[in-house]
Each structure stands twice: as structure tokens, then as C-alpha cells.
Amino acid sequence: MLKRIATAVILIPIVLVLILRAPVPVLAVVAAVVALLTIHEFLRLTESYGVKPLRWPTYLFTGLFFALLAICAGGETPLLSTGRFLVGMGFAASIAPFVFLTIAMRREELSSGYPAAAAASFGFAYIALPMAMLVQLRQQWAGAFYLLYLLLVVWAGDIFAYFVGKSMGRHLMAPRISPKKTWEGAVASLIASGGVGWALFANAEQISSVLLRAGLITRPGGMFALEPPAVGPILALTVALNIAAQLGDLVESLIKRGAGVKDSGAILPGHGGMLDRIDALLFAAPVLWVYMAWRVMQ
């Protein structure tokens, strides 16, 4: 527990400064590093399923994708970036299977080609694309505030699910997949996320002003609307993010359970691997990205 708390105390301020203040190309590089570390853990898990992964082709494909994202993020205006990003993301996702299957053709053991290409394609879509969405979200108007909102909503839900489930949980949610997750914890997670989301948007201008004065955001990254957003849509979005985050956690538990391991890695003391830390974010980020893309295109 002490290791878990110490790691969180060190990492959380660093993460917040990065998502609020770092230039978008720098954020893209950081997201690339996190994605590559996570993909490395995921590919290692696939070995327990009998897959012989295409490690370096997956790393190179992912690295190239983020390199192009970092270059494009340098000078692209927010209102134009969503459409171009959608095209680029769709192209990368659609071409990935062909790239990996073509590389797998060189293997002596042909029966290992398709599973390896499938694992690489899934890993790219499952991990790299959501991480890229976080980078593109930062480009939007009020992008820094929305990323702060996303992280706090996910973290609050995760913390309350853990402590309430541990102390009060009686009804198991998915005992075959995650024996410690309970419905009591899930409800507490939903309530906590809803409360944090509402509080952030109810005080959006004040919070943005404090962050602006502290030099943590620029004015386009904050929320300075004359009228606060309607409560109903924000609560609906927060509920959707929380449900997606909890599903992301369960999906990663499914992968680990099938692989017969407790943690995806040991890179973060007290927390396990990188995939263990961002599993909820990988499902929640696309939900927020869709909302922001819809908002921009209105």
C-alpha cells in the first residue's frame, strides 16, 4: 500500500503538468513512450496464449504513427485537426493488418503468422489509438481542461471502487474475470465520478483562471465560457466515461486472467505494469474523443 501511494504521489503531479502545459508535440512523444511500454507488456501477455508476437514490427509501426502525429501536431489548428486525425487514424488502423500479415509471411512456421499479426493489429488499436486520441484532444479548444476532467473522473472512480469495494463490497460483479470487483464498488465509482465531473464544470471558469495564473495552461486550453455547460449533458458524459473506464478495467482483467498472471508488468511499484494503470483510460479516452469531435463539427 505504501509503495502504491508513494508512486501515485510522484507520478500524478508529473502527469498533470504534462497534460496541461507540455507542448502538443512533446505530449505526443510522451504518449508514444507510454504506448510502446504498454504494447510491450501486452505482447508479452499474448505469449501465454501461444502467440509468437511480432515485436519490432509492432514497435516500429507504432513509433512511426506517433512520429507523424507529433510532426502534424506542431502547426495544425484545432478546428482543422479533428477531420485529418480521423482520416489518419482510420488509415493506420486499416493498413496495420496488411502490414503485419505481410511481415508474417516470412516466418518458417506459417501457422504462427496470423495469430502474431492479429495480436499486433489488436495491440495497436487497443493501446496506440486511444493514446493518440488523448494527444489530439489536447489540441481542441479547452482541451487541457477536458483532459484534466477525464483523468480526474477516471481516477476518482478507480479510487472509490477500490476502497468501497474492499470495505463494503458483498456482491461480486464478475468473479470469473476479476474476483475482487463488486457491484458496491462499481456504484461508488459511478457516484464519485459523477460528483467530480459536476464539481469541475460547475467551477470550470474559476479552476481555469487558477491554472492560467499558475502558468499551467494557456487561455485556449481552459474553460472561460460566459455560461457554464448544462448539467444534464455533462453528467451523461461523465456516466458514459465511468462505465467505459470500468469496462476497460474488466477487459484488461480478462486478458490477464486468460494469461494466468496478476499484473501486466512491474514497472510501477505498487501498481504493477503500465497496462494496469491505463487500462481504464484506454476505453474512456475514445468516448471523450467522440464527444469532442462531435462538438467541434457542429
C-alpha positions in Angstrom: 0.0 0.0 0.0 2.8 2.4 0.9 4.5 1.8 -2.5 1.2 2.3 -4.2 0.7 5.7 -2.5 4.3 6.8 -3.0 4.2 6.1 -6.7 0.9 7.9 -7.1 2.2 11.0 -5.2 5.2 11.2 -7.5 3.5 10.4 -10.8 0.3 12.4 -10.5 1.9 15.9 -10.5 4.1 14.9 -13.4 1.2 13.6 -15.4 -0.9 16.7 -14.7 1.9 19.1 -15.7 2.4 17.2 -18.9 -1.2 17.1 -20.0 -1.8 20.8 -19.0 1.4 22.6 -20.0 3.6 20.5 -22.3 3.6 21.5 -26.0 1.4 19.1 -28.1 4.4 17.6 -29.9 6.1 16.9 -26.6 2.9 15.3 -25.3 2.8 13.1 -28.4 6.3 11.9 -27.7 5.4 11.1 -24.1 2.2 9.3 -25.3 4.4 7.3 -27.7 6.7 6.1 -24.9 3.7 5.1 -22.7 2.1 3.3 -25.7 5.2 1.4 -26.6 5.8 0.3 -23.0 2.2 -0.8 -22.7 2.3 -2.6 -26.1 5.4 -4.4 -24.9 3.6 -5.6 -21.8 0.6 -6.6 -24.0 2.7 -8.6 -26.5 4.3 -10.4 -23.6 0.9 -11.4 -22.3 0.0 -12.8 -25.7 2.8 -15.3 -25.4 0.8 -17.1 -22.7 -1.9 -17.6 -25.4 0.7 -19.4 -27.6 1.3 -16.3 -29.8 4.8 -15.6 -31.1 4.5 -11.8 -31.3 5.9 -9.5 -34.0 7.7 -7.3 -31.5 9.9 -5.0 -33.5 7.4 -4.5 -36.4 4.7 -3.5 -33.9 7.1 -1.1 -32.1 8.2 0.5 -35.4 4.7 0.8 -36.8 3.5 2.4 -33.5 6.6 4.7 -33.3 6.1 5.9 -36.9 2.4 6.6 -36.2 3.3 8.8 -33.2 6.2 10.5 -35.1 3.8 11.6 -37.8 1.3 12.7 -35.1 4.0 14.8 -33.4 5.0 16.4 -36.6 1.5 17.2 -37.7 0.6 18.5 -34.2 3.2 21.2 -34.3 1.4 23.6 -36.6 -2.1 22.3 -37.1 -5.0 24.5 -35.9 -7.5 22.8 -33.6 -10.6 23.2 -35.7 -8.9 21.5 -38.7 -7.1 18.7 -36.8 -10.1 16.5 -36.0 -11.0 15.6 -39.6 -7.4 15.0 -40.6 -6.7 13.0 -37.5 -9.8 10.8 -38.1 -8.6 10.0 -41.6 -5.1 9.3 -40.4 -6.3 7.1 -37.6 -8.6 5.2 -39.9 -5.9 4.6 -42.4 -3.4 3.4 -39.8 -5.9 1.0 -38.3 -7.0 -0.4 -41.7 -3.5 -0.8 -43.1 -2.0 -2.4 -39.9 -3.3 -5.9 -40.5 -1.9 -5.9 -44.1 1.5 -4.7 -42.9 1.8 -7.3 -40.1 0.4 -10.2 -42.2 2.9 -9.3 -45.0 5.8 -9.4 -42.5 4.5 -12.6 -41.0 4.7 -14.3 -44.5 8.5 -14.6 -43.9 8.1 -16.9 -41.0 9.1 -20.5 -41.3 6.2 -21.6 -39.1 3.3 -20.3 -41.2 0.7 -21.3 -38.6 2.2 -18.6 -36.3 1.7 -15.8 -38.8 -1.9 -15.0 -38.4 -2.0 -15.0 -34.6 1.0 -12.8 -34.5 -0.4 -10.3 -37.0 -3.8 -10.3 -35.2 -2.1 -9.6 -31.8 -0.1 -6.8 -33.3 -3.1 -5.2 -35.0 -5.2 -5.5 -31.9 -2.4 -4.1 -29.7 -2.1 -1.1 -32.0 -5.9 -0.4 -32.0 -6.3 -1.2 -28.3 -3.4 0.9 -27.0 -1.9 3.2 -29.5 -5.0 4.7 -31.0 -6.6 5.7 -27.6 -3.3 7.3 -26.6 -3.2 9.2 -29.8 -6.7 10.4 -29.1 -5.5 11.9 -25.9 -2.9 13.9 -27.8 -5.5 15.2 -30.3 -7.9 16.1 -27.6 -5.3 18.5 -26.2 -5.4 20.4 -29.5 -9.1 21.2 -29.2 -10.4 24.4 -27.5 -10.5 23.8 -23.8 -8.5 20.6 -24.5 -6.3 20.9 -21.4 -9.4 21.3 -19.2 -11.2 18.3 -20.7 -8.1 16.2 -20.3 -7.9 17.2 -16.7 -11.6 16.3 -16.4 -11.0 12.9 -18.0 -8.2 12.0 -15.7 -9.9 13.1 -12.5 -13.1 11.3 -13.4 -11.3 8.1 -14.1 -9.0 8.4 -11.1 -11.9 9.2 -8.7 -13.9 6.3 -10.0 -10.9 3.9 -9.6 -10.1 5.1 -6.1 -13.7 4.8 -4.8 -14.3 1.5 -6.5 -11.2 0.1 -4.8 -11.8 1.3 -1.2 -15.6 0.9 -1.1 -15.4 -2.5 -2.8 -12.7 -3.6 -0.3 -14.5 -2.4 2.8 -18.2 -2.8 1.9 -18.3 -5.0 -1.2 -20.5 -8.1 -0.9 -21.9 -8.7 -4.4 -19.3 -9.8 -6.9 -19.6 -8.3 -10.4 -17.6 -10.7 -12.5 -16.0 -13.4 -10.2 -14.5 -15.4 -13.1 -12.7 -12.4 -14.5 -12.0 -10.1 -11.5 -12.8 -11.8 -8.2 -12.4 -8.6 -6.1 -14.7 -6.3 -8.1 -18.1 -5.8 -6.6 -21.3 -4.0 -7.5 -21.0 -1.8 -4.4 -17.6 -0.7 -5.7 -19.0 0.0 -9.1 -21.8 2.1 -7.8 -19.4 4.1 -5.6 -17.2 4.6 -8.6 -20.1 5.9 -10.6 -21.2 8.3 -7.9 -17.6 9.6 -7.3 -17.0 10.2 -11.0 -20.3 12.0 -11.3 -19.6 14.2 -8.3 -16.1 15.1 -9.6 -17.4 15.8 -13.1 -20.1 18.0 -11.9 -17.8 19.9 -9.5 -15.3 20.6 -12.2 -17.7 22.0 -14.7 -19.7 23.9 -12.0 -16.4 25.7 -11.2 -14.8 25.5 -14.7 -14.0 29.2 -15.1 -12.6 29.6 -11.6 -10.4 26.4 -12.0 -9.3 27.6 -15.4 -8.4 31.0 -14.0 -6.3 29.5 -11.2 -4.5 27.2 -13.7 -3.9 30.2 -16.1 -2.5 32.3 -13.3 -0.2 29.5 -12.3 1.1 29.2 -15.8 -0.1 25.6 -16.2 -2.4 26.3 -19.1 -2.8 28.9 -21.9 -6.1 30.6 -22.4 -7.3 28.4 -25.3 -6.8 25.3 -23.0 -9.2 26.5 -20.3 -12.9 26.9 -19.9 -13.9 30.6 -19.9 -17.4 30.4 -21.3 -19.9 33.1 -20.3 -22.4 30.4 -19.2 -21.4 27.1 -17.6 -22.3 24.0 -19.6 -25.7 22.4 -18.9 -25.6 19.9 -16.1 -27.5 17.1 -17.8 -25.1 16.6 -20.8 -22.1 16.8 -18.6 -23.5 14.2 -16.1 -24.4 11.9 -19.1 -20.9 12.2 -20.5 -19.4 11.5 -17.1 -21.6 8.4 -16.6 -20.5 7.2 -20.1 -16.8 7.8 -19.2 -17.1 6.0 -15.9 -18.9 2.9 -17.5 -16.2 2.8 -20.2 -13.5 3.1 -17.7 -14.9 0.2 -15.6 -15.3 -1.9 -18.7 -11.7 -1.1 -19.7 -10.5 -2.4 -16.3 -12.6 -5.6 -16.7 -11.3 -6.2 -20.2 -7.7 -6.0 -19.0 -8.5 -8.4 -16.2 -9.9 -10.8 -18.8 -6.7 -10.7 -20.8 -4.6 -11.2 -17.6 -6.8 -13.9 -16.3 -6.5 -15.8 -19.6 -2.8 -15.4 -19.5 -2.6 -16.6 -15.9 -0.9 -13.5 -14.4 -1.8 -11.0 -11.7 -0.2 -7.9 -13.2 0.8 -6.9 -16.7 4.3 -5.9 -15.5 6.3 -4.4 -12.7 7.4 -1.1 -14.0 5.3 0.9 -11.4 6.0 -0.1 -7.8 2.7 -1.0 -6.0 0.7 -0.6 -9.2 2.0 -3.3 -11.5 2.6 -2.6 -15.2 1.8 0.3 -17.4 -1.3 -1.5 -18.8 -2.6 -2.0 -15.3 -2.5 1.8 -14.8 -4.0 3.0 -18.1 -6.5 0.2 -18.8 -9.5 2.3 -17.8 -8.2 5.3 -19.8 -7.9 3.2 -23.0 -11.7 2.8 -23.0 -12.6 6.2 -21.6 -10.5 8.3 -24.0 -12.3 7.3 -27.2 -15.6 8.2 -25.5 -14.5 11.7 -24.7 -12.8 12.0 -28.1 -16.1 11.2 -29.9 -17.9 13.8 -27.8 -15.2 16.4 -28.5 -15.2 15.6 -32.3 -19.0 15.9 -32.4 -18.8 19.2 -30.5 -16.1 20.6 -32.9 -18.0 19.5 -36.0 -21.3 21.1 -35.0 
